[in-house]
Amino acid sequence: MLRDLKSHRLIIAKGLLFLLAGLLAGGLLLLDHPDLRTTFLLGLCVWCFCRFYYFAFYVLQHYVDEKYRFAGLGAFIQYLWLRRKSGN
């Protein structure tokens, strides 16, 4: 099992690597299909996933179930699954 990152430098490096990977992936997609429609759909996709992330880690915690703290998307999915099975 992996431990949580404690090093501030490693946390920042990890964030910058995510930023770099996202910029590279988006840039390569736009180079492959350089049109307005692809640009719009890519922007919409990124915006929607950002809003979902906000929903999963802020809205649910502050407005739906204040007792639960999500550790990641896996914990969020587990929470939804268990909540569905219990009928809440």
C-alpha positions in Angstrom: 0.0 0.0 0.0 1.3 3.5 -0.9 1.8 6.0 1.8 0.7 9.7 1.6 3.2 12.1 0.3 4.7 14.3 3.0 7.4 16.1 1.1 6.3 19.6 -0.1 8.7 19.4 -3.0 7.3 16.0 -4.2 3.7 17.3 -3.8 4.5 20.3 -6.0 6.5 18.2 -8.5 3.5 15.8 -8.7 1.1 18.7 -9.4 3.4 20.1 -12.0 3.7 16.7 -13.7 -0.1 16.5 -13.9 -0.2 20.0 -15.4 2.5 19.1 -17.9 0.8 15.8 -18.9 -2.5 17.6 -19.3 -1.0 20.4 -21.5 0.8 17.8 -23.6 -2.3 15.7 -24.1 -4.5 18.6 -24.9 -1.8 20.1 -27.2 -1.3 16.9 -29.1 -5.0 16.4 -29.5 -5.4 19.9 -30.9 -2.4 19.4 -33.2 -4.0 16.2 -34.5 -7.4 17.9 -35.0 -6.8 21.6 -35.3 -10.4 22.9 -35.6 -12.7 25.0 -33.5 -15.1 22.1 -32.7 -12.3 20.0 -31.2 -11.0 23.0 -29.2 -14.5 23.7 -27.8 -15.2 20.0 -27.0 -11.8 19.7 -25.2 -12.4 22.8 -23.2 -15.9 21.6 -22.3 -14.6 18.2 -21.3 -11.9 19.8 -19.0 -14.4 22.2 -17.5 -17.0 19.4 -16.8 -14.4 17.2 -15.1 -13.2 20.1 -13.0 -16.8 20.7 -11.9 -17.3 17.0 -11.1 -14.2 17.0 -9.0 -15.5 20.1 -7.1 -18.8 18.3 -6.7 -17.2 15.1 -5.4 -14.9 16.7 -2.9 -16.6 19.9 -1.8 -20.3 19.9 -2.5 -21.0 16.4 -1.1 -18.8 17.0 1.9 -20.3 20.3 2.8 -23.9 20.0 1.7 -24.8 16.3 1.6 -22.8 14.4 4.3 -20.7 16.6 6.5 -19.4 13.5 8.4 -17.7 11.9 5.5 -14.2 13.0 4.2 -13.2 11.6 0.8 -9.6 10.5 0.4 -9.8 10.2 -3.4 -12.1 9.2 -6.3 -11.9 5.6 -5.2 -13.3 6.5 -1.7 -16.0 8.7 -3.4 -17.1 5.7 -5.6 -17.1 3.4 -2.6 -19.2 5.9 -0.6 -21.7 6.1 -3.5 -21.9 2.4 -3.8 -22.4 1.7 -0.1 -24.9 4.5 0.1 -26.9 3.0 -2.8 -26.8 -0.4 -1.3 -28.1 0.9 2.1 -31.0 2.8 0.3 -30.0 6.3 1.5 
